[in-house]
Amino acid sequence: MSHKTNHKLRLGIVGAGEVVRRRHLPALQRQPDVELVAVCNSSYESAEKFCRENAPHATPMQNWAELLGMADLDIIWIGTPPYMHSAVTVSALEAGKHVFCQARMAMDLAEAEEMLSVSRRFPELVTMLCPPPHGMRGDLLVQKLLAEKTLGRPYHLRLQSLDSAFLDPDAPAHWRQRVEMSGLNTLTLGIYVEVLQHWFGEITGVFARGRILQPMRQGYEVIIPDLLTVLCTFANGMEGVLEFSGVDAHAPADRLEVYGDLGTLTYDFGADVVHAGQIGDRALHVVELTPDLETNWHVEDDFIAAVKSRGRINPHPDFEDGVRYMRVVQAVADSRARGEWVAINDRA
């Protein structure tokens, strides 16, 4: 959708939860050329409350189809769980709206591929996925160390993402544990697959095992694993072990270890601290994250700048990036179901 030079970008939100309220909305409200005009949430009452407390000039809407029917909207900002991402995205694009979609991209690979396919029909419209904050601050530092061959040839990595969010057996099922809302997305799998593929290239195959410690939660049958272990290979020849859990008490901060033939690199995701060392060093040392290499959160600015650029800027992660990590999420689910190694083919 084109807009006049003096026309504010009119934005509608579908799914106004905590992440939208706390993370996205303040940055959008700082944009002088953006106007939030409509909000649809899980209920009309919650949309009304969101508008009253955060955006009094916006109009609460009964349902997302009604919101998409507003002809003068430029942007749809999707903040729902994954089960709505594909339907809202496809409808928004067909209605001529730019789309920002809160991660994870979709319920499964088929939905993600549909989103990508439809976006290609409308190249004049900007589409962007929300990047994970995990590793964002030290992203350029890691890329610099890899480019400088600090590790030499990387051959092995180990990722741990463990917490206790689902440890209480009496707690109700969280939406992330409900397959009808989250799809195949499991714990932080998709988040870290996106991060790892950004740094080390494509994952080409997986073998996965999962376990459900509490299959019944207040009458709801959980089929998404509480524990997940993934063996994987990368296109560059590296092998990896990825461990995820939502039921580990007193677990350490998320951590990555990467080993190469010349050295080692670790990333503490809780503190954004990178350690590195090469053969001959007495120990790993902290690598200073200098201001010129530090990446801060400017996701909303990136998206709005892309919309204003009218095609000159392609923001990332885009839908192609999303399909790449959803391909791995799908393969992990297939491997768990079949109990076998699953090769991942690049079909983008």
Secondary structure as UniProt FT lines:
FT   TURN            5..6
FT   STRAND          9..14
FT   HELIX           18..19
FT   HELIX           20..24
FT   HELIX           25..29
FT   TURN            32..33
FT   STRAND          34..40
FT   HELIX           44..54
FT   TURN            56..57
FT   STRAND          59..61
FT   HELIX           64..68
FT   TURN            71..72
FT   STRAND          75..78
FT   HELIX           82..84
FT   HELIX           85..94
FT   TURN            95..96
FT   STRAND          98..101
FT   HELIX           109..121
FT   TURN            123..124
FT   STRAND          127..129
FT   TURN            134..138
FT   HELIX           139..147
FT   TURN            148..149
FT   STRAND          154..162
FT   TURN            165..166
FT   TURN            169..170
FT   HELIX           175..177
FT   HELIX           179..182
FT   TURN            183..184
FT   TURN            187..188
FT   HELIX           189..200
FT   STRAND          203..211
FT   STRAND          216..217
FT   TURN            218..219
FT   STRAND          220..221
FT   STRAND          227..234
FT   TURN            235..236
FT   STRAND          239..245
FT   TURN            249..250
FT   STRAND          255..260
FT   STRAND          263..268
FT   TURN            269..272
FT   STRAND          273..278
FT   TURN            279..280
FT   STRAND          285..287
FT   HELIX           291..293
FT   HELIX           299..309
FT   TURN            310..311
FT   HELIX           319..338
FT   STRAND          342..343
//
